[in-house]
Amino acid sequence: MTQVSQLVDTITKGIQEKKGRQIVVADLARIEGAIARYFIICEGNSPSQVEAITESVSDTARLQLGEKPVRVAGLDNAQWVAMDYGDVMVHVFLPDVRQFYDLEHLWDDADISQLPDVD
């Protein structure tokens, strides 16, 4: 397993740990000019859950792989938090904000995987 795919797995575990829902992994490797190799998109039901998911992703990646995000944006209002891990971008949304921006469909050429929700 490559380091990047390990990071993707670890990040999705961090999301699932805090009951993040509707997890989508978009593999952008074949898309020329893409800003990252993977987009991971999920949602939380409230700003506090969005914050908790973000914290869980950060802690899980740091503790399991020694990886820290280059940048985290959006925590001030926690409606859409973007975490930049270089090759992997993580987007944690409130449901209505996610629907509005519809990131999954910006990347129609990407290989999209939907992970089942963990209850």
C-alpha positions in Angstrom: 0.0 0.0 0.0 1.4 3.4 -1.0 1.9 6.2 1.5 -0.8 8.2 -0.1 -3.4 5.3 0.0 -2.4 4.7 3.6 -3.2 8.4 4.3 -6.6 8.1 2.5 -7.5 5.0 4.7 -6.3 6.7 7.9 -8.3 9.9 7.1 -11.5 8.0 6.4 -11.1 6.1 9.7 -10.8 9.5 11.4 -14.0 10.6 9.7 -15.8 7.4 10.6 -14.6 7.7 14.2 -16.8 10.8 14.7 -19.7 9.4 12.6 -19.0 11.6 9.5 -21.5 10.6 6.8 -21.7 10.3 3.0 -18.0 9.8 2.7 -16.8 10.1 -0.9 -13.2 9.5 -2.1 -12.4 11.0 -5.5 -9.3 9.7 -7.2 -8.0 12.6 -9.3 -4.8 11.0 -10.4 -5.9 10.8 -14.1 -7.1 14.4 -14.2 -4.5 16.8 -15.6 -4.0 19.9 -13.5 -5.8 18.6 -10.5 -4.6 20.3 -7.3 -4.4 17.0 -5.4 -4.3 13.3 -6.0 -7.4 12.6 -3.9 -10.4 14.5 -2.6 -12.1 13.1 0.4 -15.5 14.7 1.0 -17.9 14.1 3.9 -20.4 15.8 6.1 -21.3 16.4 9.7 -24.8 17.4 11.0 -23.7 20.5 12.9 -20.8 22.9 13.2 -19.6 21.1 16.3 -19.6 17.7 14.5 -17.7 19.3 11.6 -15.1 20.5 14.1 -15.0 17.1 15.8 -14.5 15.3 12.5 -11.7 17.7 11.6 -10.0 17.2 14.9 -10.3 13.4 14.6 -8.8 13.4 11.1 -6.0 15.6 12.3 -5.3 13.4 15.4 -5.6 10.1 13.5 -3.3 11.1 10.7 -0.7 12.5 13.2 -0.7 9.6 15.6 -0.8 6.8 13.0 1.3 8.2 10.2 3.0 11.3 11.6 1.2 13.4 9.0 0.0 16.9 9.7 -2.1 19.1 7.3 -0.2 21.8 5.5 -3.2 24.1 6.0 -6.7 23.9 7.6 -9.3 26.5 6.5 -12.9 27.1 7.6 -12.8 26.2 11.3 -14.0 29.7 12.2 -17.6 29.0 11.2 -17.3 25.2 10.6 -19.7 25.0 7.7 -17.0 23.8 5.3 -13.5 22.9 6.6 -10.8 22.1 4.0 -7.7 20.2 5.2 -4.7 20.2 2.8 -2.4 17.1 3.2 -0.6 17.9 -0.1 -1.7 14.8 -2.2 -5.0 14.5 -0.3 -7.5 17.3 0.3 -10.2 16.7 2.9 -13.5 18.6 2.8 -15.9 18.4 5.8 -19.2 20.1 5.1 -22.6 20.8 6.7 -25.1 19.0 4.4 -26.7 22.1 2.8 -23.3 23.7 2.1 -22.1 20.4 0.6 -25.1 20.3 -1.6 -24.6 23.9 -2.7 -20.9 23.5 -3.7 -21.4 19.9 -5.1 -17.7 19.2 -5.3 -18.2 15.5 -6.2 -19.7 16.6 -9.6 -16.9 19.1 -10.4 -14.7 16.0 -11.0 -16.8 14.0 -13.4 -13.7 12.3 -14.8 -12.5 11.1 -11.4 -12.9 7.6 -10.0 -15.4 8.1 -7.2 -15.9 5.7 -4.3 -18.7 6.0 -1.8 -18.0 4.6 1.6 -20.8 3.2 3.7 -21.9 5.2 6.7 -20.8 3.7 10.0 -23.6 3.7 12.7 
